[in-house]
């Protein structure tokens, strides 16, 4: 009886030891899978180790709607394309809201690996101490930048170095109602090119229910109309050879723009639809205005929403100058400083993936933004879309026809949002009947004060 009891105690002890041994060997497995058979536990352990070894990074962005949907598809494609890295895309609200959040963690290990920042935040980001310049990774990897669109790269380059990776890039275009052109006896395939031509055509298009021309009350469009004349926004080579201290936009080029708008406003051919994109786009779709300026990213929506044939053209320029072209708008992606090196490597790999022709073709078609890699335009899906909607090609042609220079490279000032608000106020006062030079000078003075304060704070 005693021997029998000892025998069963020995059996029970062996069983317990065996169970403990199996439990330890499957600790990793149980954390990620509960439905695999014991016969494949060794293979599963290898798989789960791979999952645990993935480097996970955060990508903060400000894209909503179709832009957010496209980003999520791109991130999913990257995560499935390899087994070393995992990107988590996180919507952070508007550009301003996202930047405010970044200020709280910038330069620390808690910062996201990648942050999307609008183009006018470029100077701020360079000076912030939050970021690692992209040039560091480009040089280390011997990455060929010539494969990317030169006129997009130019904006984000300072002293020959690229600080961020372009992402959602756009430029302004002029969109017009071809049916209205026909009704007014105008050639629908020949949009006006100069300020004088726009003024003349706007008068011919004006009806009791429709204005001839409109422009959103937004500083970006003013900047573009100055730049296409070859004018600089601020001194110090548009802020690219040093910290700008003086606004130049109230010079001849800026005055040309304000007089151009003032002439049509006083003639009753200019429609003022305020500061909201939706309002001016709705006005065009409902035939309250025949020509207006929009972002290239708005072309698809204009075509979709209009019950008439839509034309797209280059933005106009002053009659006495040659067209210089456009400045890149939109946003770029910035690499965080202070995070683990392996996270920076993961972010760089993702950025390279984003720049491939296939991904850029999808992004271009999903959103209307430019492809930063021009080879994307050779993809068959892009060719098919352009054949159906040739308006898209006009936006790319305008960008590629842009003459490189300080004007079209764009200005760099850390207080750009404040300066744009000064221009908005100046435009509103212009439409109320105030003198063009007077309101421009006032905006320049406000910008100068903001730059002075920013420069003192920096020092």
Secondary structure as UniProt FT lines:
FT   HELIX           2..25
FT   HELIX           27..32
FT   HELIX           38..40
FT   HELIX           41..53
FT   STRAND          55..61
FT   HELIX           65..81
FT   STRAND          85..91
FT   HELIX           95..105
FT   TURN            106..107
FT   TURN            109..110
FT   STRAND          114..118
FT   HELIX           119..121
FT   HELIX           122..128
FT   STRAND          131..132
FT   HELIX           134..141
FT   HELIX           145..147
FT   HELIX           150..156
FT   STRAND          157..158
FT   TURN            159..160
FT   STRAND          161..162
FT   STRAND          165..170
FT   STRAND          172..177
FT   HELIX           178..183
FT   TURN            184..185
FT   TURN            188..189
FT   HELIX           195..205
FT   STRAND          211..215
FT   HELIX           219..227
FT   TURN            228..230
FT   HELIX           235..239
FT   TURN            249..250
FT   HELIX           252..267
FT   HELIX           277..285
FT   TURN            286..287
FT   STRAND          289..295
FT   HELIX           296..298
FT   HELIX           299..305
FT   STRAND          310..313
FT   TURN            319..320
FT   STRAND          329..336
FT   HELIX           341..354
FT   HELIX           357..367
FT   HELIX           374..378
FT   HELIX           380..388
FT   HELIX           391..400
FT   HELIX           406..409
FT   TURN            414..415
FT   HELIX           416..431
FT   TURN            432..433
FT   HELIX           436..458
//
